[in-house]
Amino acid sequence: MRLLVKAPAKINLSLDVLHKRSDGYHEVNMVMTTIDLADRVELTDLYSDTIQIISHNRFVPDDERNLAYQAAKLLKEKLGVRRGVAISITKHIPVAAGLAGGSSDAAATLRGLNKLWGLGLSLDELAEIGAEIGSDVPFCVYGGTAVARGRGEKIEHIPAPPPCWVILAKPTIGVSTADVYRNLQLQSVHHPDVDGMVEAIKEKNYEKICALAGNVLESVTLNMHPEVAQIKEQMKRFGADVSLMSGSGPTVFGLVQHDSRLQRVYNGLRGFCEHVYAVRLIGERHEQ
């Protein structure tokens, strides 16, 4: 049997870091939402009790380092499943971009195997398992729009933001999340108004959402990689209503509501940056 699952990317409309925890992780408070840029995860039953990763992207590991592999292995161990699966991942989300591509692949694997193997787990149970794989996996299990707290695993669902276009621009550099957090000076950064963002989304107030968008990690990444700051400035110059780095970067996203503005921003960035995408904001949760 074969099953195809979409694994959508996420962006952070607001990202705040409160403090470093005793377990080494950072306490976060952030608003995330899904966008219509997705990897395709195809799951195929195997007769042998093994996990195979098939990927045509040389930056995606095909062994136990892959988060989708870890998701399948964890599910097998916890539920005592004695079946094998081939996991074929077709990447559309840029790798190491701050868009949770790997986490979304893992979440899609959990949701898909739950169906393929007839496990009958709820999304809450899958999210709990996903938290053992990575901080963004629980959100990606649910999809939609949510406030994430703790190290990212405590999820509070909120309504979807008003519909708009999302333009993504990723420079050809990699950013180490660990390095970004290591260089974060919490006493000297501007903390975004996460609660205000939640209210703006509930009110469907697009202008307020743009005004309150913020990412505490920007100051670090922009300092380490000036090209990210340059993309941010260009995006605003071409007419985006807001431009913000997603996650720890390096991808910058902009929001626009009108098609004419979308074309101007997209075309302007295409001449400036190799990896540019224009997609819709989804913001709705996955079905069970």
N, C-alpha and C positions, 0 to 999 in steps of 0.2 A: 504493500500500500504506500501511496505517496501523498504528501500534504505540502501545500505552499502557504507560507505565512509572510505577511509584510512586517518589516521592522523599521518604523519611522524614526527620523531624527528628532531631537528636541533642541529648543533654544531656552536660554534663561532670560526672562524679562526683568528679573531682579535677583541679585545674588549677594548675600551678605555673609560674612564670616564673623562669628561672635567671639570665640576664644579657642585655644588649643586644649583638648581634653586629656585626661590622664592616660587614656589608651593610645595616645599618639595621633588620633584623628582630630580634625577640626570640627567644631560645632557650627553648623550652617543654618541659614534661614533663607530660603529662595523660592521663587516662583518659576515653574517650568511649564512649557506647553509644546505639544507635538506639531510638526510641520509636514507638508506633503513631499518630503524627500525621503525615500525609503530604500533599504536593502531588501533583497528577496531571499528568504531562507526556505530551502526545499528539503523536506525530511522524507527519507525513504527507508522502509523497514529492511533490515538485513537478517539473513538466516543465522549468521554467526553473532555471538554475544560481544560485539565490538562497536567502537565509536569511530567513524571516519569523518574527517573534515575535508571538503573539496572546495578550493577557492582558486580563482584565476588571478588574484591580486597578490603580487609578491610581498606586499607589506602586511598581509594577513597570515598569521601563523596557522599551520595545519596540524598542530599537535596540542598537548595539554595546556599550552599557554593561551589558546583561543578560549574566549569566554563562553562561546556556544558549546564547545567541548566540555568545559567545566560544568555548564548547566545540565547537560545530558548525563554526565558522570554522577553529579550530585543527586539528580532525580532517580537514577538507577539505584544508588546506594540507599537513599532514604526510603524508597518504596519497594526495594527488593526486586526490581525488574530484571529479568534475565533475557532481554531482547537487545538486539543491536540496531544501530541507525547510522545512515549516511547523511551528513549535514552539508548541503551544498549552499554556499553563500555567494550571491552575486552582489557586489558592492556598488552602491550609488552614492552613499554617504562618504565623504572624504575621511581618510584614516587619520587618527590623532588630531582631530579638528575642534574639539570642544563641543561636539554635537551628539555624543553618546552613541556612536555607531556600534561599537563592540558590545556595549551594555544592551542596546536594543536588539542586537542579534541573539544575545543570551536570553533576553526576555521572550523573544519570538520563539526560540527553541523550547523554553519552558511551556509556553502556551500551546505550541504545536504538538509537543510530545504528550501533553496532558490529554489531547484529543486522540492522537495516533495510538497511544497505549491504553486509552480508556481508563485513565486514573481517577477521574471525577473530582479533582481538586478545585477549590475555589480560587479566584484571583488573589484573595487575601493570603491563602496558603502558598500559592506560587510566589507571591511577593516576598513572603517570609523566607522562602528558600533562596530567592534571588538576592536577598540582603547578604547572604554568605559569599556571594560571588563578587559583588561590587556595589558601591554606594548609589549609582544611578539605576541599577537593575530594577529595584522595586517600582520606581516611577514608570519605567519603560514597560513593566508588566501590565500596568493599568492603562498607560497612555493618557491622553486628555490634557487637562490643565490642573495643576496642583501646587500647593505649598509643601515643600520638603524641608524637614527639620532633622535634628540629630546629626548624623553624618550623611543624611540624605534619605534614610530609610523610613522615617516617620512621615507618612503621606496624608495630607488633608485635601480632598477633592474640592475644586471650586468650578464655577461655570466657565465655559469657553470665552475668550476675549471676542470682541466684535471682529467680523471677517476683514481680512486685509491681505496684501501681498507681502511676502518676506523675500528680500534679496540677500543672498549669502555671498561673501567673497573670502576666499581662503588663500593667503600667500603661500608660496612653496617653501615653507619652513615648518619644523616641528617644534612644539613647545612641551617641555617637561612639567607636568602638573606638580610633581614633587618639588621641583626647583621654584615654581611660582609660590607655592605655600611656604617654602623655606624662607623666601625673601619678603614675605608679607609682614609689614609693620602695622599691626592693628591699631596702635595708639595714634598713628598719624594719617589714617585714611578717612575718606568720606564714606560713611555708611548709608546705603540707600534706604529709602522708606518702603520696606517690604509690606507692612500693613496697609499703607496708602495704596500700593500697587494692587493688593487684593481687593480693596474697596473700589478702585477704578475699574477693575475687570468686572466685578459684580454689577457695577453701574453701566457697563458697556460704554465707558467714556474713553474713546480712542485718544483724544488730545491729552487727557490726564495720564493715560498709560504711557504715552510717548514722553511726557514731561517727567514721569517718575522712574522711568527705566534706568537701572544702574547696576554696576558690577564692581564689587570691591577689589576683585583680582586684576581689573584693568590697569590700575596704576603700576603694578609690578610688571605685567607682560609688556605694556607699552614702553616701559623704561628699558626692558631687556631686548625688545624687538621693535625698533622705530618704524619698520615697514607696516606694522599693525596699526600704529597711530596714524600713519599716512593714509591707509585704506579707510579708516574711520573718518578722517577729514574729507577725503574725496567723496565718500558716500553722502555726507551731509551737503557738500558743495554741489553735487549732481541733483540734489532735491529730496533725499530721504527725510521723512518726518523725524526719525531718530536713528542713530547708528550706535551699536553697542557690541562689545565682544561677548561671545557666548562661552560659558564655562571658563576654563583657564586659557582659552584661545587655541590657535591663532585666528579662528574664523570670526569675522565681523558680520553682523546682520543689520539690515535696515528695514524699516516698515514704511509702506506706502499704501494708500487706499485707492488711488486712481490709476487706470491703465496707462494713460499718457505719461504720468510721472514715472511709472514703473519702467517704461521703455527708455526714458532718458537716463535713469539711474543705472539700469542694466547695461545699456550700450556704452555709457561713460566708463563704467568699471571694466567692461570687456577689453577696452583699450589699455587698461592699466594693470589688470590682474588676470592670470590665466584661468583660475577656477572660480567661475561666477554662476550662480543658480538663481532662478526666480521661481518661487513656489507659493502655494497658498498655505495659510495657517489652518491647521485642522482643529486642534483644541478639544476634540471629543474623545471620550474613553473607548477602549476596546470593549467589544462584547465578550461575554464569558467564554 
